[in-house]
Amino acid sequence: MLSIALALVLAQAAVCTSKSGALVASAQSRADAFNLVAAADAFESAVAAGCPQARLPALYLRGWMAARNAYRFGGSPESLAPVRKVLEDLDALPPDAAGEAEIARFVLRAAMAAAQSERDEMSLLIEHAINLEARRRAASLPGAPVITAHEAAGDLWLQVYRYEDARRAYTRAAERLGPTRRVTLGLARAAVRMSDTATACVQYQTLVDGWRIGDDVPEIVEARVFLGQTHCPTVRRN
Protein backbone atom coordinates (compact mmCIF):
# COMPACT_ATOMS: atom_id res chain seq x y z
CA MET A 1 0.00 0.00 0.00
CA LEU A 2 1.35 3.42 -0.96
CA SER A 3 1.89 5.44 2.18
CA ILE A 4 0.33 8.88 2.54
CA ALA A 5 3.80 10.37 2.97
CA LEU A 6 5.11 8.71 -0.20
CA ALA A 7 2.05 9.83 -2.20
CA LEU A 8 2.62 13.41 -1.10
CA VAL A 9 6.30 13.25 -1.98
CA LEU A 10 5.58 11.77 -5.41
CA ALA A 11 3.11 14.57 -6.06
CA GLN A 12 5.83 17.03 -5.06
CA ALA A 13 8.33 15.26 -7.30
CA ALA A 14 6.01 15.70 -10.28
CA VAL A 15 6.66 19.44 -10.32
CA CYS A 16 10.43 18.93 -10.37
CA THR A 17 12.57 17.73 -13.26
CA SER A 18 12.59 14.01 -13.99
CA LYS A 19 16.06 13.65 -12.47
CA SER A 20 15.39 15.62 -9.31
CA GLY A 21 11.94 14.09 -8.98
CA ALA A 22 13.50 10.63 -9.00
CA LEU A 23 15.86 11.76 -6.26
CA VAL A 24 12.93 12.97 -4.16
CA ALA A 25 11.16 9.62 -4.55
CA SER A 26 14.40 7.82 -3.69
CA ALA A 27 14.79 9.99 -0.59
CA GLN A 28 11.35 9.01 0.67
CA SER A 29 12.05 5.34 0.00
CA ARG A 30 15.24 5.57 2.04
CA ALA A 31 13.39 7.27 4.87
CA ASP A 32 10.78 4.50 4.76
CA ALA A 33 13.69 2.11 5.28
CA PHE A 34 14.72 4.10 8.40
CA ASN A 35 17.86 5.48 6.70
CA LEU A 36 17.42 9.17 7.45
CA VAL A 37 21.01 10.13 6.64
CA ALA A 38 20.72 8.73 3.12
CA ALA A 39 17.27 10.30 2.76
CA ALA A 40 18.58 13.74 3.72
CA ASP A 41 21.48 13.32 1.29
CA ALA A 42 19.06 12.42 -1.51
CA PHE A 43 16.82 15.40 -0.77
CA GLU A 44 19.87 17.69 -0.88
CA SER A 45 20.91 16.14 -4.20
CA ALA A 46 17.41 16.83 -5.50
CA VAL A 47 17.77 20.49 -4.54
CA ALA A 48 21.06 20.67 -6.41
CA ALA A 49 19.41 19.00 -9.42
CA GLY A 50 16.72 21.67 -9.64
CA CYS A 51 14.02 20.78 -7.13
CA PRO A 52 13.82 23.60 -4.55
CA GLN A 53 10.81 21.92 -2.90
CA ALA A 54 13.20 19.27 -1.57
CA ARG A 55 14.97 21.80 0.63
CA LEU A 56 12.33 21.69 3.36
CA PRO A 57 12.52 17.91 3.96
CA ALA A 58 16.32 18.03 3.72
CA LEU A 59 16.53 20.70 6.41
CA TYR A 60 13.88 19.05 8.57
CA LEU A 61 15.62 15.67 8.57
CA ARG A 62 19.00 17.23 9.38
CA GLY A 63 17.43 19.14 12.25
CA TRP A 64 15.57 16.09 13.53
CA MET A 65 18.70 13.93 13.56
CA ALA A 66 20.73 16.67 15.23
CA ALA A 67 18.10 17.17 17.94
CA ARG A 68 17.89 13.45 18.62
CA ASN A 69 21.67 13.20 18.82
CA ALA A 70 21.77 16.18 21.22
CA TYR A 71 19.97 14.05 23.82
CA ARG A 72 23.23 12.16 24.31
CA PHE A 73 24.80 15.42 25.48
CA GLY A 74 21.93 16.57 27.68
CA GLY A 75 20.78 19.07 25.09
CA SER A 76 23.82 21.29 25.63
CA PRO A 77 23.94 24.59 23.72
CA GLU A 78 26.73 23.20 21.54
CA SER A 79 24.82 20.06 20.66
CA LEU A 80 21.68 22.01 19.77
CA ALA A 81 23.46 24.62 17.67
CA PRO A 82 22.85 22.69 14.40
CA VAL A 83 19.13 22.56 15.16
CA ARG A 84 18.99 26.30 15.75
CA LYS A 85 20.72 26.82 12.39
CA VAL A 86 18.08 24.64 10.71
CA LEU A 87 15.32 26.69 12.36
CA GLU A 88 16.88 29.84 10.93
CA ASP A 89 17.05 28.25 7.49
CA LEU A 90 13.42 27.17 7.71
CA ASP A 91 12.46 30.79 8.37
CA ALA A 92 14.09 31.73 5.06
CA LEU A 93 12.04 29.30 2.94
CA PRO A 94 9.63 30.75 0.36
CA PRO A 95 6.02 31.49 1.38
CA ASP A 96 4.61 28.46 -0.44
CA ALA A 97 6.34 26.21 2.12
CA ALA A 98 5.08 28.16 5.12
CA GLY A 99 2.49 25.66 6.33
CA GLU A 100 4.75 22.62 6.31
CA ALA A 101 7.68 24.62 7.62
CA GLU A 102 5.67 25.86 10.59
CA ILE A 103 4.88 22.29 11.62
CA ALA A 104 8.50 21.31 11.11
CA ARG A 105 9.65 24.18 13.33
CA PHE A 106 7.39 23.12 16.19
CA VAL A 107 8.45 19.47 15.86
CA LEU A 108 12.11 20.48 15.99
CA ARG A 109 11.54 22.76 18.95
CA ALA A 110 9.80 19.86 20.69
CA ALA A 111 12.77 17.64 19.89
CA MET A 112 15.10 20.26 21.39
CA ALA A 113 13.03 20.28 24.57
CA ALA A 114 13.13 16.47 24.64
CA ALA A 115 16.92 16.58 24.29
CA GLN A 116 16.96 18.58 27.52
CA SER A 117 14.36 16.29 29.16
CA GLU A 118 11.95 19.23 29.39
CA ARG A 119 8.87 17.05 29.14
CA ASP A 120 6.22 19.69 29.84
CA GLU A 121 7.60 22.05 27.22
CA MET A 122 8.01 19.18 24.78
CA SER A 123 4.40 18.15 25.29
CA LEU A 124 3.05 21.62 24.53
CA LEU A 125 5.19 22.02 21.42
CA ILE A 126 4.53 18.62 19.89
CA GLU A 127 0.79 18.82 20.56
CA HIS A 128 0.70 22.18 18.80
CA ALA A 129 2.53 20.65 15.85
CA ILE A 130 0.06 17.76 15.77
CA ASN A 131 -2.91 20.13 15.82
CA LEU A 132 -1.45 22.19 12.98
CA GLU A 133 -0.80 19.04 10.99
CA ALA A 134 -4.28 17.64 11.64
CA ARG A 135 -5.88 20.85 10.37
CA ARG A 136 -3.80 20.81 7.20
CA ARG A 137 -4.51 17.16 6.52
CA ALA A 138 -8.23 17.79 7.01
CA ALA A 139 -7.89 20.32 4.19
CA SER A 140 -5.99 17.76 2.03
CA LEU A 141 -2.71 19.61 2.58
CA PRO A 142 0.59 17.99 3.57
CA GLY A 143 1.90 17.98 7.12
CA ALA A 144 5.49 17.70 8.20
CA PRO A 145 7.53 15.97 5.49
CA VAL A 146 8.83 12.40 5.85
CA ILE A 147 8.38 12.15 9.63
CA THR A 148 4.97 13.51 10.53
CA ALA A 149 4.33 15.37 13.74
CA HIS A 150 2.07 12.50 14.77
CA GLU A 151 4.90 9.98 14.38
CA ALA A 152 7.47 12.30 15.93
CA ALA A 153 5.36 12.57 19.07
CA GLY A 154 5.67 8.86 19.75
CA ASP A 155 9.41 8.91 19.09
CA LEU A 156 9.94 11.79 21.50
CA TRP A 157 7.83 10.29 24.29
CA LEU A 158 9.84 7.09 23.96
CA GLN A 159 13.03 9.10 24.17
CA VAL A 160 12.03 10.65 27.49
CA TYR A 161 10.85 7.33 28.96
CA ARG A 162 7.12 8.11 28.94
CA TYR A 163 6.02 4.81 27.45
CA GLU A 164 2.27 5.05 27.96
CA ASP A 165 2.30 8.50 26.36
CA ALA A 166 4.35 7.07 23.51
CA ARG A 167 1.86 4.28 22.95
CA ARG A 168 -1.03 6.74 22.93
CA ALA A 169 0.81 8.93 20.42
CA TYR A 170 1.57 6.03 18.08
CA THR A 171 -1.99 4.75 18.37
CA ARG A 172 -3.33 8.16 17.42
CA ALA A 173 -0.88 8.29 14.52
CA ALA A 174 -2.05 4.88 13.31
CA GLU A 175 -5.68 5.99 13.46
CA ARG A 176 -5.04 9.19 11.53
CA LEU A 177 -2.22 8.19 9.15
CA GLY A 178 -2.45 4.43 8.94
CA PRO A 179 0.07 1.87 10.22
CA THR A 180 3.27 3.28 8.80
CA ARG A 181 6.54 1.47 9.44
CA ARG A 182 7.61 4.11 11.93
CA VAL A 183 4.34 3.73 13.82
CA THR A 184 4.55 -0.07 13.79
CA LEU A 185 8.13 0.00 15.09
CA GLY A 186 7.18 2.56 17.72
CA LEU A 187 4.24 0.52 18.96
CA ALA A 188 6.52 -2.51 19.25
CA ARG A 189 9.17 -0.60 21.18
CA ALA A 190 6.63 0.96 23.53
CA ALA A 191 5.13 -2.46 24.18
CA VAL A 192 8.56 -3.90 25.02
CA ARG A 193 9.21 -1.10 27.50
CA MET A 194 5.82 -1.75 29.10
CA SER A 195 6.40 -5.54 29.26
CA ASP A 196 3.47 -6.08 26.88
CA THR A 197 5.04 -9.03 25.08
CA ALA A 198 1.94 -10.02 23.11
CA THR A 199 1.61 -6.59 21.50
CA ALA A 200 5.34 -6.39 20.84
CA CYS A 201 5.20 -9.77 19.10
CA VAL A 202 2.37 -8.67 16.83
CA GLN A 203 3.91 -5.32 15.93
CA TYR A 204 7.43 -6.62 15.30
CA GLN A 205 6.04 -9.48 13.21
CA THR A 206 3.95 -7.01 11.20
CA LEU A 207 7.07 -4.98 10.51
CA VAL A 208 9.04 -8.05 9.43
CA ASP A 209 6.23 -9.42 7.27
CA GLY A 210 6.01 -6.19 5.30
CA TRP A 211 9.77 -5.82 4.80
CA ARG A 212 11.25 -6.32 1.32
CA ILE A 213 14.39 -4.19 1.43
CA GLY A 214 17.18 -6.05 3.24
CA ASP A 215 17.86 -7.90 6.44
CA ASP A 216 20.78 -5.77 7.64
CA VAL A 217 18.68 -2.74 8.57
CA PRO A 218 19.10 -2.23 12.35
CA GLU A 219 15.38 -1.89 13.00
CA ILE A 220 14.68 -5.19 11.23
CA VAL A 221 17.54 -6.88 13.05
CA GLU A 222 15.99 -5.61 16.28
CA ALA A 223 12.62 -7.08 15.32
CA ARG A 224 14.03 -10.44 14.27
CA VAL A 225 16.13 -10.74 17.42
CA PHE A 226 13.08 -10.04 19.57
CA LEU A 227 10.96 -12.56 17.68
CA GLY A 228 13.74 -15.13 17.84
CA GLN A 229 14.32 -14.76 21.57
CA THR A 230 10.75 -14.28 22.78
CA HIS A 231 7.94 -16.79 23.09
CA CYS A 232 5.31 -15.49 20.69
CA PRO A 233 2.86 -18.39 20.40
CA THR A 234 0.16 -16.56 18.47
CA VAL A 235 2.52 -14.94 15.95
CA ARG A 236 3.71 -16.62 12.80
CA ARG A 237 7.49 -16.69 12.47
CA ASN A 238 9.26 -16.29 9.12
N, C-alpha and C positions, 0 to 999 in steps of 0.2 A: 504494500500500500504506500502510495506517495505521501510523504509527510507534509503537513501544512507548511513547515519551514522551507522544505525543498521546493514546494510549489511556488512559494513567494519568491524564492531566490531565482528559480527558472524564469519567472515572469520578469524579474529585474534584469536577468541576463539577456532577455530578448531585446532590450533597448540598447545593449552594448554591441560591439562588433562581434563577429562570430568567434574570433580568437579569445577576446576578453570574456565573452559570455561563457565559453567553454571553461575558462579558468574559474569563473564564479561558481559554475555548477560543480566543478571539481573541488573547490573549497568547501562547499556545503557537504559533499560526499565525505570528505576527510573529517569534517566536524562530526558527522553522523557516526564516524568510526572512532570518535573520541580523540582524534589527533588534532588538537587545537593549534599547535605550533604550525603544522603543515597547512592547516586551513587558513591561518592568518597570512602565511607566506603566499598562498595562492591568491587570496584576496588582494594583497599588495601587488602581486604580479598582474592581476587584472586591471588595477588602477594604472599601472605603467603601460599596459597594452591598450588603454583608451576607454576604460570603464570607471568614471569617477564615482558612480554609485557604490562601488565596492570599497570605497574609503571608510565609510561608516562601519561595516562589519569588521574590517581590518583593525581599525582603532579600538573598537569595542572588545574584540578578542584579546588584543595586546593588553588593554587595561584590565580585563577580567583575570587574565593569567598573572599579571603583576600583583593585583590585589590579593589573589589567593596565595601567591608566594610570600607576600608580606606578612602573612599570619605566622610564618616560621620565625619571624624577627619581631613579633609582638606589635606589628603595625608601626614600626619606628618611622620617623619622618623621612629617613633616607630610603627605606624600603617602599614607602608610598609615593615617593617623588615621581616615578614613571606613571602612576595612575593620575596624579594631578596634571601631568603634561598631557595625557590623553584627554582629560576633561577640558583642558584649554583648547585642544585641537577640535574636539567635538563642538565647542562653541563657535568655531570658525567655519563649520560646514554650511553649505548653501541652504536657503530657506526651505527648499523642497524636502530636506531631510529632517526638518525640525521635530516632527512628531516622534519618529523613531529615535532620534538623538536624545530627546528629552527622557524617554524611558531608559535608554542606555546610561545616561548620566545618573539617574536615580539608582539604577542597579549597581553601578560602579561605586557610588557613594555608600550604598548599603554594604558592598563588599569591603570597602575601606573600614567601615565601622566594625564589621565582623573580624577583620584582621586585628583590631584592637580589643576584641571581645566586648564591644559596646553593644550588648544585645538589644537594649531598649531602643537605641538610636537606629540600629540595623532594622528592627522590626518596623518602625515608622517609615523608613525610607523604602524598604522593599515592598511594603503594602501599598505605598503610594505608586510605585512603579507598576505593580500588578493592576491597580485600579485604572491607571492610564492605559495600560495595554489592553485591558478588558474592554474599555470604551472604544478604543481604536478597532479592535477585532469585531466588535458588535457593528461597526460601520464598514466592515470588510476592508479594513486598512491593516497594514502589517504592524506588528509589535516590535520588540527588540529583536535584532537579527541573530540568527544562529542559536543562541541560548536565550530563550524567552525569559521574561521576568518571572513567570510562573515556575519555570524549571529552576532558575537561579535561586529562588526562595528556598526550595528544598535543599539545594547544595549548601547554602549558607547556614541554614539551621543545623544541618549535619556537622558542619565545620565547628560550630560553637556548642556542640554536644546537647542540643535540644532535639532529641530524637522523635518525640511525639509531635512536636511542631513540624519537624521535617516530614514525617509521614503525612500529616494533614496537608502540607504544602504540595507534596507530590500527588496526593490523591486529588486535590483540587486541580492540579495541572492535568492529570489524566482525564478528568471529567470535561475540562474545557478545551484541551488540545489533542486529546487522544493519548494512547500509551506509547509515547516516543521512547527511544532507547535510553535517553538520559533519565526519563521518569521511571522506567522499568528498573534500571540499575539503582536509582535512588531509593525506590521502594524496597528493593532487596537489601541494600545497605542499612536502611533504617530498621528493617525487620531484624537483621542480625544484631544490631546494637540493642534492640529491645527483647532479645531472646525469643523472637517469634519465628521459630525454625520453619514451620509449615509455610508461612508467607514467603520467607526468604527462598525456600525451595522452589516455589511456584514462580517467583519473579526471576530468579537466576536462570531457571530452566527456560522460561519464556525468552529471555535475552539470548541464550545459547541457541535455541531452536530457530530464531530469526536471523542468525548470524551467517553471512556468506562471504566474509571479507578475508579472514585469516585468523589462525589460532594463536598468534603471538601477541595479540593486542592485550595489554595488561588487564583491562576490564574483563575480557573474556577468560583470560587465565584465572583471574579471581573467581569468576563464576564457576568454572570447571573444577577448580580446587575445592570450592565449597561443596559442590554437588558430589564430588568424589570422596569427600571426607565426612559427609553428613548423611545420616539416615533419612532419606526422603521417600518413604514408601508409596506415596500417592503420586509421585512425579516420575514421568518416563525419563530414563537416562539415555543419552546418545551413545 
